[in-house]
């Protein structure tokens, strides 16, 4: 998938957590949200999205439940857990620090 | 928590896989252009890998690390592996034997549908007519097989040895699904009473060992008891036998009377109350055991009502030994004792390795501290230490299973009871060994791992090391006392007076020419034997008996008083008057047998029988009932241990009548040759064999003696382990306290005081262990007393010698460490560390 720019390594988890902060969403919804909000720059393929979601599940940052999608199909909705919210804050802070540092270097 | 989620994932991983697949499917459906989506399988695989991969990777890391560190300490690794490997080996060997003897079903096709038919009342049994009636009427059993174990002579066997065979109904091989190596099984028409066919099927082992695996064996004839039988087939090599040493060949029931002239043909084949054949059947498809049992019970009652026999009920069981009625009660105590012993050995080994690990962890304190300061969590380090234990345990498990491949057979041969077939571990044994390894790993590995990673080292009053040391001491004391009681008990039992003369007495037994001694001939032989012996020697210097004392063959009758219908089980013995003289059993009241007593109702009883009816003393002249026959007591003899060595049963003697059996002759050993001469004058074909009566006595001690040998072996192993364990602890103390010892020496302590310091630290643990061991040994000793003859639970010799042996072991264990402690050089000790 060389056409879309690579997402900065390690930031996908953060982006997903942030997306879910707004409320439960299914995998496709997450990808769609990232795409629209970033104005088509962030295109997350399923081969990176689903491993990332599994990783978040394993760490207990998100919960998954089956529910009905907007067009009434069965879909798996991910919800942020309390641990996930803390993690989001942590990662966000780290990211800000990192970005700040990188910008200082690039400036 | 993470581990928990991981476990949940592993448990439900199929569900998770499905979830993932469906989810991605949904994703694709939603997406406008699926081609942009990339490789779906790859996505799934990557998602799965999130869960498993890091875990696997870190386990692998731990294993590699463990192997490296074990290789760096070959001494520790060797001792730990050997200790644990042997302990697991003993346990697995025991389980292999138990599995083979008690848990394995018959080696037949689809054994889960094969049932053994027992009468509910175990005294009774099935006759061939009843078996045939059941087989003809049943609808729920697809085939019913009746068998009986017999012995015949093929002509090449040694004295008293015969070919063990099964007499069976013709459907034996079909019902059990035993295929043929060559030839065929029996045909229905070969098992008809009116036209008996002299045909035989050989077992594979018998065919291979005695006929060289002759492929053209079918159609050849073999003499069974001198009568020619035609071989029609050889059973498959996969059929190792219900009881391997008992099944060398098979003949159909119809041919049986030809071989056993002492029974009339009608008795075996047509007497409705003939007892007792073995019955087994195969359940029809879809039929449960309980339904079949109910059906057979009704049929059996019908049959027995018709022939005016008391009903005996039906009970169906599976084919393993353990399922047989009474089997559990019979073998569980002995199995329990052995299991206890090997479990104790296992516990001892775990304590030993645990202590080694504690010492090792102490030596690795700095390594652990460094890893923690580099950021490893406590759980991570515990896991790493447990991986070490697991690797050790699995190595030991491999060693143990290897040991279990040859140990059971080797031990069986060593105690003089070679196993009838090769005992080898199967998958069940393997699972058992793995379970042991797991238990071992947790039991010896967890506590040291937790202790050594505890943030601050707490100074508890009972350090783990002391608890482990006390456990080792206690367990090995228990094992040693068990072994000591057995060994000492056997020694005593050998010297004990059984109440009858043993020294200088021989038992002469006869091997009659096969097949030719039917009732008339037997009676004639016995009459001539008595007469000719009386001519050759005085009537008092030989005794005839159906069985010699302690032969193991006791027939039991029930006796009661007409006015007091509470029966007592009594042992029956059939003897001639000379029996009491040769064995020097005094007649306390009344008289000995006289020639006129043959066939009369005169009996002699022992003192125990005379006392058996609580409210009244039995005197000479008293009439009592034995079975359904009225008997008159003409004499009372002194109690002896004639039926078994561990207790005196009530015994009644009746005059040997010489009708149904060939007797044994008891004589002074010097007269033994004379008997052979007399017998070969009667019939030169009769073979005689003279054995000292002491052999019978020894034979009854055989089980206890085998037990003593095995217990001795386990005891010796326990002692070695305990010694090694103690030595390890002492050495560890010296190493830990070198600095302290050095300071004390510098301040003027003498070497003896240094030694006391080292031993003193562990002596409390040892004393606690000793006391616990001695106390715990008592109930075990009590249990042993009931199961193994000769053991008395309060045997001062055994207890004392264990204490002495242990003291010696303690001394030996402390020698090297104490020496090192006494030679600590103050100046170098202070620089140490």
Interface residues (C-beta under 8 A of the other chain):
Chain A: X1 X26 X27 X28 X31 X32 X45 X46 X47 X48 X49 X50 X51 X53 X54 X55 X57 X58 X59 X60 X64 X66 X69 X73 X74 X75 X76
Chain B: X1 X2 X5 X6 X9 X19 X20 X22 X23 X24 X26 X27 X28 X29 X30 X31 X36 X37 X38 X39 X40 X42 X43 X44 X46 X47 X48 X49 X50 X51
